[in-house]
Amino acid sequence: MTKKSLKERLDKGPVICAEGFLFEIEKRGYMSSGEFVPMVSLENPEALLNLHRDFQHAGSDIVQAFTYNGHREKMRVIGKEELLEPLNRAALQIAKDVAISPLGKEPNLMAGNISNSNIWEQDDKKSQLEVEKMFREMVGWAVDEGADLLIGETFYYAEEAYTALKVMKESGLPSVITIAPYGQNVMRDDVSILDTCKELEQQGGDVVGMNCHRGPNTMMPYLKEIRKALKCHIAGLPITYRTTDAHPTFFNLPDNNGCTCHSPHETTFPTALDPMQCSRYEIGKFAKEAYDLGINYLGVCCGATPMLIREVAEAVGLKVPASKYRENMENHYMFGKNKRIPKHIKDYKDKA
Ligand SMILES: [Zn+2]
């Protein structure tokens, strides 16, 4: 069977990509929050494999290797630089194993991944060269391990995103590049969100767009502008939290749910965001609205669960393996309409 390329798939319709491995692996108990290093590929590979399989079952067409934060600088921070290459290769191999054993007819695509380095500094050539080197070694391992495409994501400096794209393009693989501006609604090097995306298209990004930091409400307005101004395929992968105009990203999102059990940090990020979680219907609505605008590369980032990935897929008309288990309130013991449900149980529902 010949595998369709990313572009062939996007030209035909929606392509789903699950991100958000960091938060979900942390929730599953295999990563320290705050520190956020993806040691899971080495220390608990079966846990990572399971999450990939769950996302695949929920409809993710792309299996993105979990190498987010798995870069040389982060490994230096935790004093485990010698594990950098083994960690990257293990994550890529796990993703490949999943991608080559699809649940549907169409093989999945395996993606190598680079992302925000957090050492990039504007006008500092030395830090920029260091980052470029970090990107190049990770892209090299991804190519070695048989990636079908590369994803550069969560960039908040425009120039860092351009550098990531340049390095990804050297590989000759299709390149997805998505940015994640902070709450000032501009890149940290003062380039506007739209101008950054225009430039990324000019520089040859096959798919350009936004991921992470913003929930559906504060990402959508920019996606609309980007879709209008660019000709290439567009990506939209929000976080799954209810961000607002006053707090456009999850970093300073206040608890708005009357919770009196405050987080031990100054912020609800990253360990007390739960009350601000979007419902599946809000995520589905986002996906449908984006797809109707002509945005074909869709998914969710931090806060993603298999259920939300299925919701994205179904919202754009796809039937996925997990669709078998979509909600069926018909047979609920109290709220269902099934004839067998006793009247005295149904009648009690307003008081339940
Ligand atoms: Zn994210």
Boltz pocket constraint, residues with backbone or C-beta under 6 A from the ligand:
constraints:
  - pocket:
      binder: B
      contacts: [[A, 19], [A, 20], [A, 211], [A, 212], [A, 213], [A, 239], [A, 301], [A, 302]]
      max_distance: 6.0
